[in-house]
Amino acid sequence: MTTPASHVPALPPVVRQVVDGLAGSPVVRSVRIAGSRARGRPTSPDSDWDILVYVEEVPSEAELRRLLPALPSGSEPVELVTANLGHPFQESEFSVPVSPRIDVCLRPLANLEAERERADRGAFLVHSYPKIHSGVPSYILLSEAALSVSVHGEVGRPPCPVALRDSAAAWWRGRAACCLLLATDHVRAGETIGALGHVLAAATSLAHARLIGRGYWYPITKRLLDEPGALPDGARRGLEDLSAGLMTTASVDRIAGDMALDPEDGLEWLAQGRHMGVE
């Protein structure tokens, strides 16, 4: 399986103005369209525009406001918010409140380059992130660059290294097995709601394993389980039919079988002590 090609979408005038304004900064290496627009599959005509900006350093809020075009009265961009400061998954974001909304994410170029080096070694970390049940792997930085489309400058389209493909697929499968083991433990303790959470974590972990194992950069979003080949058909049907009230050890075992996973393998994965990724 290969990473799907990105598409250069037609940019509305206000999006083009934002792109051109940001491209005027000397610290900006590349401005790219990301998300569903880049993949040619916006969920609706009103889907947000996601813009990735790779920077040598994050501009100040005042500098950003200078770079942006004049906006209609009452449409000032929100203040710049930087999350995970100093972390490999650092992101600085702001929105331009027009319709459809334009979301801009500033990515330090040094973090992208560091992740390339890490991936070449087959290493990655997994970060807690509210949007994704199983957490976000640090190689999302490479996935973003590969799936986005450049409208100014270039950072290259990173390949998926074989070392990362092998290590990440094995790690995610181990985590999926561990989640199913924990689901069974919860059911036996009479805590079926907690068991459901672990089954869902197993599903998203298996999706990561199956996709990265094919050398496939994929969007790490709420649509993860809808990616082609993310789950076996039997496992998908079992999850769709599942409810917390019907959770039993037999249902967990059946889903494990559909996922071709042995929950007991989760014990071996735990014993490796690499719960946050591979270094």
N, C-alpha and C positions, 0 to 999 in steps of 0.2 A: 504494500500500500504506500502511496506517495502523498506528500502534503498537498492539499488542493491549492490550485493557483488562486492568487488574489486578483481582484478586478479594480481597474481605475474607474471609479464612479464619476459621473458628471457632478461637479461641485456647484451648489447654489451660490449666488453672488456673495452672501454674507460669510459662507464657509470659506470661499476663495479669499476674501478679504482678511479673515483671521489667519489663514495659512500664510498668505503673503506677508502679513505683518510680523508673525512669529519668525518667518524665514529671514527677516531683515536683521535679526540679532546676530552679532558675531559669535556668540557662544552656542548657537544652534547648529548642529551637524545635519540633522534630518528632520523633516516633518512628514508624518505618515498618517494615512487614514486606516483605522483599525475597526474591529468589531464586525457586525453583520453587514455594514455598508461595504467593507473591503472584500467580503466574501460574496457579494452580490445577492445577499439574502436578507435584506432588512425585514423585520417582522411586520412593519407597516409603513405607510408613507410618512408617518410622524416619528419614526424611529430616530433616536438621538444620533448625532454625529460624534464619533469617538476619534480624537486626534492624539497621536503619540508624538512627543517632541523629544528628541535625543539631544542632550545638552552637555557641554563641557562643564558647566556649573549652572545651578538653578538661578535664574534671574530674580531680582527683587520684585516685589509686587508693583512698585512704582514703575520699574522698567517694563514689566508686562503690560501695564495699563498704557504706557506710551506706545508700545508696539501694536496694540489692538486697534482696529478701526473705530471710528466714531459710531456709537450705537444709538438706537432710538432712546428718547428720554425714558427713564425708569428701567432701562435694560443694562445697567452696569453689571459687569461680571462679579461674582462673589469673590471674597478674599481668597488669596492663595493659601491652601492648607497642605502642609507637608506631614506625611505619616511615615512612621518607621525610620526616623532620622538616623543616619549612620548605618542602617541595616541594608543588606543586599537587595531587599524588596522595597527600598525607599521609593516613594512616589509623591509628587507634588501635583495637586489637582486644583482646577477651578472650572467653573461653568460660565458660558455665555448664555444668558437667559432669553434667547430668541426662540422661535418655533420653526422647525424642531430645535431642541436645545443642543448646544455644542459643548461637549465635555472634553477638556484638554488635560492630558497627563504628561508631566515632564519627567523624563527618565534620565538619570545621570549616566553618561556614556561609559564611565569607568565601571559601573555595576554590570552593564551588558558584557563588557570585555572580560571581567572577572568570571562571569558565568560561563562564557565560552571556554575559558581555561578549565573551569571546574568540570564542565560536561565532557571535555576531552579525556579527563581522568575517570569518567564514569561516576562522578560524585554529584550530589545534590542535597538540598535540605528541604524539609517540608514545614511550611509556616502556617500557623493558625490564621484563618481568614473567614469572616462571617458568611461570605457568599457561598462557600463551597463546603459541603459536609465533611469531606475527607481532608481538608486543608489544601494549600496550594504549594506545589513543588517549585523550587527556585528556578528551574529551567523554564518557567513561564516567561521569563525575560527573553529567552531565545525563541520560544513559540510566538510571542507577540511580534518580534522582528520578522519572523518568517512569514507570518500570516497577514501582516499589514502591507500596505502598498504606498510607495513613496510618491509624494507630490513635490518634494524639495529635498535635495541632498540624498545621501545613501549611507547605510550602515551594513549593507550586505544581507543576504538571506542565509542565515546559519543552517548548515546541514545538521542532521541528528547523528551524533557520533555513535559508532557501534558500541563503544564502552558504556555510554549512558543507556543505550537501548537495552543492553543485557542486564546491567546492574539495577536499573529502575524497574524493569519488568519483574525481576525476581523479588525486589523489595516490596513492590505493591501487591504482588500475589501473596507474599507472606503476611502482609498486613491484612489482606482480605480474609485469609484463613484465620488469623487471630481474632478478627471481628466476629466471625461466625462462632468461634469457640466461646467468646464472651457472650454472644447472643444466647447460646444454649445454657450457659451458667445463669443468665438472668431469668430465663424461662423456668428453670428448675427452682429458682428462688421465688417464683411467683411474680416477677417484675417484668411483665410483658411489654410495657411501654419502652422501658430501657432496652429490651431485646430488639424491638423494632428499630431503634436508633442504630444499634450495632449491625443489623442486617443491611440497612441503608448505607452505612459506612463501608461494609463489605462490597456492596454493589459499585459504589463510586471508586473504591480502591481497585477492584477488578477492571473497571473501565480504563483507569490509568494504565494498568499493566498491559491490557490488550492493545491499547493504542500506541503507547510509547514503545512497546515490544516490536512493533512493525516499522519502527523508525518514522513515525507519523507525528508531525507537530499538529497539535489540536487545540482548539480554543478551550481554555479552562474556565468555563462559565456554568451558569445554571442549566445549559443545554448539554452538559457533558454526557449524560446517559443516552441522549438522542443521536450522538455521533454514530455513523455507520460502523458496525462491528464492535461497539462498546460493550455489549452484553450478549450472551447467547440468548436465542429466542425463548427457550424454556425458562430461563432465569427471569427474563423480562415479564413473561406472563405470570410467573409465580409472585413477583413483586407487585404487579398490578392487582392481583387477587387478594393480596395479603392485607390484613388489618390487625391492629393490636389485639383486638378481642379474640382473634383466631390463632394467635401465635402459640405454637407448641414446639416441643423439641423435634417432633416429626416434620413440621413445616420448615424448620431451620435446616434439618438434615436434607430435606427434599431440595431446597434452594441451593444448598452446598453441592449436591449432586448435579444440579443443573449448571452450576458454575464450574464444575469439575475441580472443586477444592475439597481438601480434607481439613476440617477444623483442627485436628490434632497437629497439623503442620504449623499451626499458629504458635504452639509451644516452642518449637525450634526457632521460629522467627523472634519470639520474645527473648530467647536465650542469647541471641546475637547481640543484644543491647544497642541496636542502632535504630532506635525508634524515631529519631528525628531526620533520618536520611542516611546517605552514604558519603563518607569523607575519605 
